[in-house]
C-alpha cells in the first residue's frame, strides 16, 4: 500500500506520529529506517513535538539522605504542573549524583558508584527520560586532590552520538606552577575513551563544573591562574569545546567580566546567558547578559535583578528568559531556601513551590523533553536508541519494549485466524439456510449401462 503513496506524504505522516509506533516503523523497511534515523528527520520531529520541562533536583528537607527530582512544565501554566520524576536505578546508586548537563533531550549524571565488593568507581549515567533507558559509563583516571577534574557532556549534532569530555589538571604547584592538563573523550558509539594530544587548553587553565551546551559546543566558565590577584581568583574567560572537531577555544570576556569571580552561565533558547553578580555601594547587583553565536562581542545586557531578599545563586532560566533563583526569605527556617522565578518587567518574585536544603539545588541548564508521570513519550528517543543499540543489550538497560518482529507476527497471525474463522462461519451458515441441491435426472442410456454392469437385461430385450 505504501508504494501507492508518495514518499513525501509518508514523511509528513511519520513526522506527526507518536514515538511508540515510530519506533516500530523503523523495522518496516530499510528506506523507512534510514529516513527516521537521519539527522534531518530528527531535527524536524524535535521541532514539531517538543515539550519543554525543567528538571530540578534537590535535597528533601524532611529526609536529608533523599535526593528528589521534579519535572516542571515550562509553559503558560508555570509552575503549576509539577510531577515527581523517577530516575533510573543506576542514578540512585550514585552517592550524590549531580546533573552534568542536558543535550538533545538526554540527561547526564555523575558521581561515585559503590559496588557490592566495596570498590568505588566514578560513573556517569546518560539517561533518556522519554523512553526510560539509561547507560552507565565508568570514568577512569579521576584523580583526588590536588588534582581537579571536570566532566562535560554533549550530543554531536551530525551523528547524534553522545560524548563525555574529562579534563584533569594538577593544582599542587600553585598559581605559578607548570600544570599538567589531561583531556580524555568518551564516545558512546565506540564505548571507548581516547586521550587528546592537540588543541588542548593552556596548562594554567582552571575549569568550573557549570557547563552549557548550545548546538555543537560545550561552554565552561574558566580562569587563568597565572594572573592571580589577592582580590580575585584569576583572569576569567569562557572555554568552548567543539563536539565535532574536538577542539578547545578561549572566548575572551570584556574587562568588567574578566575580573569578576561571580559569573554564572546558562542557556536561554539557543543563546548563552551570562549572569554577573558584583557589589556596588555595599549592595549586590545581579545583571543578566546574552551572547549570540558564541561571540563575546555580542554580549548585550538584558536586565538587572532587583530584590531585597538575600540572593544565593541563579540556577537557570525558563524558555521565556525569566531566571530561576535560590532565595532565602526573612522568616525562613535556617538552612532552607525557596526556588523562585523572577519577572524582569514587573520586578516581582514568585515562589515555584519547592523548598530545599540550601546549596542542594541542581537544575538542568536546558529544557528536557519529558512527558507527564509514567507515560513518557514525546521526542529524542533515537539519540540514545540509535547511537547505542549494542549497549542496551546488557544489564544497563532500564526499560524494554515489545519486539517489533513479534508485533508483526501477532498481527499477521491474527489476520490469518480471522480469515479461517470467517470462512468456517460462512460455510456453517450456508449449510443451515440454503435449500438442498436437486439431483440431476438419470438418462436412459446411463440407466441401461448400469443395468448391463449388474447383469440385468434392460426392458424390451
VOGU-3710 file (C-alpha; in Angstrom, 3 decimals, decimal comma):
1> xxxxxxxxxx> 0,000/0,000/0,000  2,893/2,357/0,772  4,023/2,084/-2,880  0,861/3,959/-3,902  1,546/6,878/-1,510  4,224/9,458/-2,450  7,177/9,248/-0,077  6,943/12,964/0,732  3,424/12,353/2,052  4,644/9,318/4,034
11> xxxxxxxxxx> 7,354/11,526/5,575  4,812/14,151/6,643  2,665/11,436/8,257  5,648/9,963/10,138  6,644/13,397/11,489  3,323/13,580/13,304  3,280/10,083/14,783  3,820/9,373/18,489  7,114/7,790/19,462  5,987/4,202/20,090
21> xxxxxxxxxx> 4,614/3,474/16,575  7,503/5,435/15,072  9,986/3,081/16,754  8,077/0,105/15,314  8,018/1,626/11,816  11,819/1,619/11,759  11,517/-2,163/11,296  9,182/-1,949/8,266  11,823/-1,310/5,608  15,386/-0,094/5,133
31> xxxxxxxxxx> 14,081/3,071/3,474  11,913/3,988/6,460  14,684/3,124/8,937  17,267/5,286/7,157  14,785/8,137/6,909  13,698/8,005/10,569  17,317/7,713/11,779  18,505/10,681/9,703  19,563/13,884/11,476  17,225/15,963/9,290
41> xxxxxxxxxx> 14,162/13,954/10,306  15,210/14,011/13,982  15,524/17,798/13,993  12,178/18,290/12,219  10,451/15,855/14,558  12,004/17,633/17,534  10,570/20,995/16,451  7,065/19,579/15,938  6,818/17,558/19,155  8,976/19,474/21,611
51> xxxxxxxxxx> 7,531/19,836/25,103  9,548/21,969/27,487  10,156/20,719/31,013  12,623/21,909/33,622  14,387/19,190/35,581  15,110/20,167/39,192  16,893/18,081/41,809  17,255/19,000/45,468  17,694/17,545/48,947  14,454/16,816/50,746
61> xxxxxxxxxx> 14,244/18,865/53,997  12,291/16,046/55,671  14,900/13,441/54,779  18,353/14,834/54,033  19,543/11,496/52,674  16,988/11,566/49,848  17,586/13,425/46,610  14,319/14,373/44,929  13,713/15,027/41,229  10,864/17,135/39,895
71> xxxxxxxxxx> 9,789/17,934/36,341  8,077/21,315/35,824  6,164/22,022/32,616  7,597/25,237/31,176  4,567/26,849/29,537  1,874/29,397/30,393  0,841/27,322/33,423  4,304/27,507/35,046  4,889/26,486/37,828  1,555/24,743/38,436
81> xxxxxxxxxx> 2,273/21,497/36,555  4,905/19,710/38,628  5,404/15,969/38,879  7,882/13,754/40,707  10,330/12,069/38,383  11,627/8,550/38,887  15,237/8,452/37,766  16,749/5,080/36,794  18,234/2,851/39,477  21,709/3,446/38,028
91> xxxxxxxxxx> 21,364/7,090/39,168  20,050/6,309/42,649  23,061/4,036/43,222  25,406/7,019/42,897  26,463/8,631/46,168  25,497/12,248/45,452  24,540/12,454/41,780  24,824/15,829/40,105  23,392/16,857/36,736  26,386/17,381/34,443
101> xxxxxxxxxx> 24,305/18,666/31,553  21,409/18,212/29,170  21,850/17,835/25,420  19,299/16,873/22,757  16,891/15,520/25,369  19,494/13,360/27,160  20,466/13,973/30,788  23,906/13,130/32,188  24,510/12,427/35,898  27,878/11,897/37,559
111> xxxxxxxxxx> 29,289/10,759/40,897  30,836/7,800/42,708  29,304/4,343/42,418  29,929/1,998/45,333  29,813/-1,626/44,241  28,920/-4,706/46,255  32,605/-5,586/46,661  33,197/-2,186/48,360  35,036/-0,858/45,315  34,367/2,732/44,272
121> xxxxxxxxxx> 34,149/3,862/40,655  33,460/7,294/39,243  30,477/6,764/36,965  28,456/8,816/34,503  24,881/7,837/33,701  23,373/9,002/30,393  19,595/8,880/30,592  16,823/9,350/28,051  13,720/10,165/30,137  11,450/9,877/27,101
131> xxxxxxxxxx> 11,985/6,144/26,604  13,256/5,493/30,162  16,569/3,997/29,078  19,995/4,708/30,506  23,565/3,548/30,120  26,320/3,713/32,752  29,856/4,700/31,781  32,861/4,193/34,049  35,023/7,310/34,129  38,687/6,285/34,602
141> xxxxxxxxxx> 41,635/8,244/35,949  39,612/10,593/38,128  42,357/11,788/40,453  41,985/13,062/44,003  43,238/16,363/45,465  45,457/18,180/44,466  44,143/17,208/41,044  40,960/18,858/39,789  38,562/17,119/37,417  35,758/18,499/35,254
151> xxxxxxxxxx> 33,331/16,359/33,260  31,443/17,679/30,242  28,606/16,132/28,261  27,031/16,784/24,859  25,495/15,103/21,816  27,228/15,557/18,454  24,576/17,099/16,163  25,637/15,472/12,884  25,955/11,894/14,212  23,586/12,014/17,232
161> xxxxxxxxxx> 26,401/10,399/19,226  26,683/11,276/22,955  30,146/12,278/24,191  31,803/12,740/27,579  34,770/15,110/27,979  37,011/14,768/31,047  39,535/17,490/31,856  42,032/16,860/34,685  44,753/19,236/35,858  47,216/19,387/38,740
171> xxxxxxxxxx> 46,973/22,363/41,090  49,606/21,161/43,535  52,293/23,526/42,242  50,350/26,717/42,932  49,357/29,542/40,634  52,796/29,893/39,101  53,481/26,193/38,639  53,659/24,137/35,494  50,236/22,497/35,290  49,710/19,133/33,660
181> xxxxxxxxxx> 46,360/19,155/31,830  44,940/15,854/30,570  41,870/15,653/28,324  40,036/12,408/27,522  36,921/11,931/25,361  34,408/9,070/25,500  32,139/8,357/22,533  29,117/6,176/23,214  29,086/4,527/19,780  32,644/3,232/20,237
191> xxxxxxxxxx> 32,367/2,623/24,006  35,981/3,769/24,390  37,954/6,612/25,958  40,702/8,325/23,988  43,261/10,898/25,078  43,519/14,140/23,120  47,019/15,404/22,370  46,370/18,540/20,287  44,335/21,755/20,668  44,264/21,428/24,455
201> xxxxxxxxxx> 43,551/24,214/26,967  46,512/26,073/28,413  48,078/24,258/31,341  47,253/27,184/33,636  43,530/26,986/32,836  41,106/26,058/35,597  37,549/24,956/34,820  34,269/25,241/36,650  31,858/22,305/36,535  28,953/24,513/35,419
211> xxxxxxxxxx> 28,534/23,779/31,699  26,157/24,848/28,936  25,581/23,047/25,614  24,463/25,018/22,560  24,403/23,271/19,209  27,849/21,637/18,742  29,639/23,475/21,568  30,090/22,900/25,299  30,837/26,087/27,259  32,505/26,352/30,686
221> xxxxxxxxxx> 33,445/29,249/32,898  37,257/29,197/33,134  40,060/31,312/34,526  43,828/31,619/34,152  45,641/31,044/37,441  48,799/32,799/36,242  47,030/36,131/36,729  46,099/35,688/40,368  45,497/38,769/42,432  44,676/38,971/46,171
231> xxxxxxxxxx> 41,296/40,418/45,253  40,387/37,920/42,517  40,612/34,236/41,696  42,173/34,917/38,313  41,527/36,261/34,828  38,172/34,817/33,725  37,015/33,818/30,271  34,776/31,236/28,584  36,205/27,958/27,317  34,404/26,159/24,487
241> xxxxxxxxxx> 34,759/22,602/23,206  33,658/21,648/19,696  31,939/18,243/19,822  32,582/17,698/16,107  36,259/18,708/15,725  37,108/18,007/19,414  38,986/21,300/19,751  39,093/23,817/22,608  38,821/27,568/22,116  39,098/30,521/24,514
251> xxxxxxxxxx> 36,465/33,258/24,348  37,812/36,421/25,965  35,366/38,446/28,044  35,297/42,238/28,465  37,341/43,578/31,395  34,231/44,099/33,520  33,598/40,349/33,316  37,165/39,076/33,256  37,872/40,487/36,721  34,629/39,316/38,298
261> xxxxxxxxxx> 34,585/35,950/40,030  30,777/35,860/40,414  29,779/34,665/36,965  27,177/32,065/36,111  26,285/30,674/32,672  23,064/29,153/31,420  21,031/28,766/28,243  18,026/30,762/27,054  16,594/29,249/23,909  19,710/28,993/21,664
271> xxxxxxxxxx> 21,681/31,814/23,285  24,281/31,766/26,047  23,161/33,675/29,147  25,882/35,152/31,390  24,848/36,238/34,877  27,148/38,808/36,508  26,999/39,486/40,249  29,035/42,274/41,797  28,880/44,580/44,795  28,040/48,235/44,104
281> xxxxxxxxxx> 27,752/50,697/47,023  27,657/47,859/49,531  24,803/46,214/47,646  24,877/43,139/45,437  23,797/43,858/41,859  22,941/40,958/39,553  22,793/41,566/35,789  21,758/39,208/33,002  23,555/39,368/29,652  23,030/37,436/26,405
291> xxxxxxxxxx> 25,702/36,264/23,972  24,797/35,233/20,414  26,655/32,661/18,272  29,471/32,247/20,802  30,756/35,771/20,163  31,698/37,708/23,346  31,424/40,970/21,377  27,687/40,342/21,093  27,183/40,459/24,893  24,082/42,538/25,498
301> xxxxxxxxxx> 22,660/43,458/28,871  19,019/42,412/29,161  18,018/43,395/32,684  19,117/43,768/36,304  17,648/41,672/39,111  16,395/43,862/41,936  15,438/42,142/45,163  15,526/42,901/48,875  15,972/39,226/49,722  19,303/37,516/50,093
311> xxxxxxxxxx> 20,218/36,024/46,724  22,324/32,881/46,784  22,507/31,846/43,164  20,773/31,912/39,795  20,274/28,286/38,805  18,762/28,543/35,344  16,206/30,175/33,086  12,788/29,466/31,712  12,449/29,385/27,921  10,868/32,868/28,245
321> xxxxxxxxxx> 14,123/34,195/29,739  12,908/34,511/33,338  15,656/33,483/35,813  15,120/30,794/38,456  16,873/31,606/41,704  17,549/30,175/45,133  16,246/32,648/47,702  16,150/32,920/51,482  13,089/34,605/52,910  13,435/36,777/56,013
331> xxxxxxxxxx> 11,236/34,467/58,106  12,519/31,202/56,631  13,979/28,446/58,747  17,769/28,202/58,828  19,304/26,138/56,027  16,059/26,201/53,990  15,744/28,046/50,686  12,940/28,538/48,176  13,171/28,225/44,408  11,713/31,397/42,885
341> xxxxxxxxxx> 11,162/32,814/39,397  11,904/36,498/38,731  9,734/38,516/36,329  12,086/41,123/34,787  9,453/43,621/33,619  7,454/43,858/36,842  10,304/43,029/39,223  8,068/40,542/41,031  9,400/37,371/42,612  7,176/34,267/42,623
351> xxxxxxxxxx> 7,808/31,034/44,504  7,871/27,863/42,443  6,570/25,947/45,453  9,695/23,914/46,211  11,700/24,268/49,435  15,016/22,508/49,920  18,193/22,393/51,942  20,323/25,360/50,958  23,026/24,790/48,350  21,468/21,429/47,403
361> xxxxxxxxxx> 19,768/22,691/44,229  20,767/21,204/40,893  18,960/22,184/37,716  19,210/21,410/34,026  20,506/24,411/32,070  18,332/23,377/29,133  14,777/22,161/28,786  14,256/18,411/28,980  11,642/16,638/26,887  9,635/14,684/29,424
371> xxxxxxxxxx> 6,039/13,543/29,309  3,855/13,527/32,396  4,388/10,947/35,099  4,733/7,387/33,776  3,718/7,875/30,157  6,985/9,277/28,818  6,532/9,753/25,120  7,467/12,808/23,088  10,744/13,035/21,213  14,507/12,492/21,063
381> xxxxxxxxxx> 14,211/8,745/21,641  16,730/7,796/18,999  19,655/9,821/20,376  20,099/7,053/22,912  18,335/4,343/20,902  20,131/4,901/17,605  23,615/5,784/18,857  23,996/2,831/21,197  21,875/-0,165/20,236  24,583/-2,553/21,394
391> xxxxxxxxxx> 24,842/-1,027/24,848  21,235/-1,757/25,743  21,561/-5,488/25,248  23,266/-5,619/28,638  22,238/-5,039/32,221  22,382/-1,270/31,920  19,051/-1,235/30,134  16,422/0,316/32,382  13,347/-0,445/30,289  12,457/-2,720/27,392
401> xxxxxxxxxx> 9,700/-2,507/24,788  7,784/-5,081/22,757  9,801/-6,599/19,938  8,558/-5,118/16,617  9,011/-8,512/14,910  6,720/-10,080/17,486  4,136/-7,373/16,829  4,200/-8,103/13,082  3,891/-11,852/13,758  0,916/-11,318/16,052
411> xxxxxxxxxx> -0,837/-9,059/13,538  -0,325/-11,466/10,608  -1,330/-14,463/12,726  -4,424/-12,656/13,932  -5,496/-11,797/10,380  -4,995/-15,415/9,248  -7,034/-16,807/12,137  -9,775/-14,231/11,471  -9,893/-15,310/7,788  -10,178/-19,020/8,627
421> xxxxxxxxxx> -12,818/-18,488/11,305  -14,830/-16,241/8,974  -14,839/-18,860/6,199  -15,977/-21,573/8,612  -18,814/-19,388/9,899  -19,996/-18,675/6,336  -19,890/-22,397/5,471  -21,998/-23,357/8,504  -24,456/-20,569/7,757  -24,864/-21,798/4,163
431> xxxxxxxxxx> -25,471/-25,370/5,302  -28,357/-24,257/7,505  -30,067/-21,701/5,265  -29,621/-22,793/1,618  -32,134/-25,399/0,151  -30,818/-28,897/-0,642  -29,266/-29,292/-4,072  -31,555/-31,034/-6,665  -30,237/-34,252/-8,190  -29,765/-34,326/-11,941
441> xxxxxxxxxx> -32,169/-36,850/-13,729  -30,515/-40,087/-14,926  -30,629/-40,554/-18,712  -31,921/-43,809/-20,318  -28,528/-44,595/-21,795  -26,825/-44,274/-18,405  -29,566/-46,422/-16,790  -29,124/-49,133/-19,478  -25,347/-49,058/-18,945  -25,736/-49,521/-15,199
451> xxxxxxxxxx> -28,160/-52,481/-15,708  -25,736/-54,210/-18,047  -22,967/-53,830/-15,477  -25,158/-55,508/-12,920  -26,148/-58,390/-15,367  -29,796/-57,344/-15,602  -31,389/-57,071/-19,022  -32,930/-53,822/-19,930  -36,719/-53,714/-20,505  -37,765/-54,949/-24,006
461> x> -34,664/-57,149/-24,549
//
